[in-house]
Amino acid sequence: MRGNLDATKATFCAVCPEEDGGSWMKKCISFGADGASVNMGHRGGVIAHLQIEAGGHIIPIHCMPHRLELAILAIQKKEPKVSVLYDLLNLIWKTYHFSEKSKRELYVLGQELGVDICTSSSVKGTCWISHVHRALKVFLRHAQDKYLATDEGQYSVVLQHMEHLAIVSTTAEVQGRAKKGITLKENLKGFTDLTNPQLKQHMEAAINISVDDLKARFGDLLKDEGVQTPVESFRVLNPDTWPEDQASLLTFGDDGVAYLMRHFKEPLKRSGCNMAAIQDEWQGLKILVSHNFKDKSYSGLWETMLTKDPYRHDYKNILELVQPISAAQCERGFCAQHRIKNSTRSCLGVSTTDEDQP
């Protein structure tokens, strides 16, 4: 796994050429990746080697969007009706994605029934939530100013056509998918009626499963068997957690800030931070924010503090502890990649892919 660390370091050096000699490692305070052991392993993972080389203060973070995807994916595995729906959507996509003849027949049937047919969408992908949402939106699409309960729209046309394919298709694979789709449809019979008591039971079960899995996957960020964690201490920098009472606010977060100072002692010293001034600036910052910036969002507040005068100078030491980071830029990178590396391309060689880069 040492090779993965070398590849990670080479990538950082390529992306940040101004950080000559790997000085980016001296500034690194956290490492985010998916939950694979090659990245997050405590013994041989990239984070373990990185902490040895760059310092034990580096916080390993399992990618938040990935945690969310896995938590929601648990619904599909544990709630049978959600699993059936997922399989049905996947069968429909495969039926019309791999057979142009079936797709043409579906469009003709839609025209005869007065329904505008949209191309079915895949439910599989790295962004499970958005894929399933998009596939459901297309599958349940109905005419404008119509209601799903009275105007069945596209999904009724699709299911009628699959019944037709199950009888007349000469291709065993298409016929098999259509028959299985009909079987899955029968398992969901009556679930378009929002007043169905069984639907309500399955919805409640799905919600409970998702809540339990969210707690299981995100709970360890704040608590580690009763031991204070850096992520838990960072919560004191969120004004939404501050008490309204001014007397309580004076001492609020002092322990958390002190813990962060100890944890990041080495990188703070390297950056030239005045450690002795942090607590005093923290007291002044709390008073300033509570009086003048109550209407600001978390990101808007720290953007102002980090970029506007005189705040970025008056509170420069305590602001060294503020890290308003987001995974949005990484997710946009994945989306850009998927526009190039998609299921319809027949050639994904290095040279071909590089030429398609913007």
N, C-alpha and C positions, 0 to 999 in steps of 0.2 A: 504493500500500500504506500510505500515511500514514493513510488513513481507518481501516484496521484498528487501527492504534495508538491513534487517537482513540477508537474504539469500546471498545478494551481499557481505556483509562484511564477512560472514562465508566462502564464496568461496575464497576471497582474502587471508584470514588467512590460508586457506588450501593450496593454491598455493604458498604463501610466508610465510612459518612457521618461517623464521628468523625474520620477522617483528613482533616481540612479542608485545602483548598488543595493536594491531591495530595501530602501529606507521605509517603504510602505509598511513593512512588518513592525517597525517601531511605533507607527501610528495606529496599528490595528487594535481594536478593543473588542471586536465581536466577529464571529464567523457564522454565516447562515448557509444552510444547505438542506437537501431533503434528508429523510431519516435513514438512508442507507448506511450500513455499518462502515462502508469504505470511507464515508465522510464523517460520521458522528461516532464512530467506535472509540471507546474510552482508552483502549490499549494501542491499537494499530491504525486508527482512523486518521484522516487528515487533521482533524481538530487536535488530536493527541500530540501529533508531531509538531503542529503549529504552536501549541502551548509550550512545548519543550524549547523550541527555537526562539519564539517571540515573547513568551511570558505566560505565566499561569493566570493572568488577569483576563485573558481573552474568553469571552462568553460564547459557548456554543448555542446556536439558536436553530431549532428545527423549523424550516420555512413555514411561516404562518398560513399562507394560502394552501400549502400542501397539507398541513394539519387539518385545515377546514375541509378540504376535499375528502380526506380519509374519514373524517368524522361523519360527513354526510353520506359517504359511500357505505357506511355501516347500515344505513337504512335499507339499502338494496339487498344486503346480505341477510339481515335479520327480520325484515318485514316481508312476508311472502307475496302480498299483492303488489308491492313496489317492484319486487324481483320479476314478477310476471309482466308487469307493464314495461319494464326495461327490456326484457326478452322480446316482447311484441314490437316495440319501437325498433329494436335492432334488426329483427326479421324483415320488417317493412322496408327499412333502409337498404338492406342487402338485396331484397327482391327487385327494387327499382334502380339501384345503383349499378348492379352488374348485368342488367338486362334492358337494353334500349327498347326492345320489342314490348316488354311489359310496361315500360314507361310511356311509350306512345299509346298503347291501349288504354292506360289510365287517363291520359289527357283527353282522348276521344270520348271515353265514358263520362268524364267530367263535363265536357261540352254538351253532351246529350242531356245531362241532368241539370245543367245550368250552374255548375260549381267551378270556380276558378281553382285549378290544382297548382299547388306549390311543390317544388322539389323537396322530397323528404330529406331530413338531416340526420347525420350519424349521432348516436348517443355515446360513442366511445371516443375517448381522448383524454389529454392531461387535465383539462378543465372540466371535470365531471359535471359540476352543477350547471354551467352554461350550456354544455352540450345537451343535457337532458331537457333543460328549459327550452332551448331552441327547437329540439325535436318535438316536444309536446306542443309548442306554440304552432308549429306547422301542421302537425297531425290533427289538432283540435280546431284548426282555423275554420271560421264560418263566415258567411257573407256579412257585408257591412250593415250595421243597424239591425243585426239579427242576434238572437240569444241561443246559446249552445243547447239548452234543454229542448227548444222547439225547432231549431234549425241545425241539424247534425253536421252539415257541411262536408268538409274534406274527408273526415275519418269514416263516414258512412260509405262514401264512394270507394275509398281504399279497401274497406272490408268486403264490399260487394265484388270488387274486381278480384280480390284474393280468393273468394269463393268460386269465381269463374276459373281462375288459374288452377285451382285444386282439381277441377274436373277435366278441363280441356288441354292443359299444358302438356306438351310432349317431352319436356325436359324434366327428368326425375328430380333434379336439385330444386328447380323452381316449384314444382308440384309439391315436393316435401316441405319446403318453407311455407307455402300457402296453407297446406293442411295444418301444420303446427301453429301458424298464425291464427287460424280459425279456432283451434283448441284453446289457445291462450285468450282469445277474445271471449270465449264462453266463460272462462274463469273470472273475467271482469264484467260479466253481464250485470246490468243494473247500477253500475258505478258512475254512470253519467248523471244520475239523479242525486243532487246534492243533499236531498232530504233522506236518503237511504241510511237507516241506522247502522248498518254494517260498514258503510263507507266512513261514517263518523268514528266508529271503533278503530278502524285501521288508520285513520288520520291521527287519532290520539296516540295510538301505539307508535306510529312513525315519529311523532313529535317527541315522545318520551325517550325513544331510542336515540334520536339525534341529540337531545339535551344531555343524556347520560354520557354519550361518547364525547361530546364537546367538553364536558367537565373532566373526563378521564384524560383527554389529550392536551388540554390547556391548563389543567390544575397544577401540574408539576412546574409550570413556569414561575409561579408565585411561592410555592411551598416545596421544600425538599426535606421531608421527614422532620419538620420542626426547625430546620436550620434556615436562617435568613439568607436570601439569594440576592444577587445584584438586580435582577429584574424586579423583584418585589420592592427593593429600595428605590428604584427609578420611579415608582408610583408617586412618591412625594412631590415629583416635579409636575404632576398633572393637577392643575387647579381645581378640577372637578372633585378631587378627593379632599380638598382643604375644608376645614370647619368654618362655619359662618361666624362663630363667636371669635372676636378679635383677641380675647385673652388666651383662648386655646390655640389660635393661629401663631402666637408668638413662639411657642415651643414646638409646634407641629413640624415634623420632618427633620428635626435636628439629628436624631439618631440615624435616619436613613442617609442623610448627606454625609455624616461622619463615616458611615460604613462605605459609601462610594469613594470617599477620599482615601480610605485605607486600601480598598480593593484596587483602585487605579493610581496608586501612589507613584509608581515608576513612570507610566506614560504622562501623568500630569507634570512631574518634574521635568521630563524631557521637553515638554512643550513650553516650559518657562512659566508655569502657573505659580502664583503666590498662594501657597497652601494656607497660610495664616489668615488671609483675607476672605477665604471662601465663606466661613460661617457668618461673618459680618455682612457680606454682600447678600447672603441668603435671607437674613432678617429684613434687609431693605427691599429685596426683590418681592418678598411676600406682601409687604405693606403696599408697595407700588401696584402690584397686579390686583390685589383685592380692592383697591380704591379706584383704579383707572382703567382696568382691562377685563372687567367681569364679563363683558359681552363677546370677548374674543374666543375663538375655538382654540383647541390645543395647538394645531399646526400654525394657525394665524398668529397666536401669541408669541410662539418662539421664533417665528419668521421675523416678527417685528423686533424682538429683543436681539436677535443675532445679526440683523442687517441695518437697523436704524440707530442714528445718534440721538441722544448721548448714551442710550442703554447699552449698546455693545461695548462701550468703553468703561462705563461706570460699573458694569457687572461682568466684566470680561472673565474673571476667575471662576465664578459660579457657573457661568455659561459654558465653561469647558466640560461640565458634566451633562449638559443638555444634548441629547441625540435624537431629534425628531425625524427618524428614518422611516422609509416606506419601501415596500416590496413592489410598488406599482411599476417602477422603471424596469425591473426584471421581468415582470409579467408582460409588459409591452414588448420586450425583446423576444419572448416566446411567441407572442402573437405575430410579430414580424417574421420570425423563423418559419412559422406554420404556413404563412402565405407563400413561401418558397418551397418548403419541403412538405408537399401535400400528397394525398392519396392518388391524384390523377397524373403525377409526373412519372415518366418511365425511366428517366435518367437522373440520378442524383450523385454523379461524380463530383469530385472536389472542384475541378475547373468549371463545370456547368453551374454548380451552386454559387461559386464565387462571382461568376459573371452576372448572376441575378441579384447580387447584393446591391442596395441603393448606394 
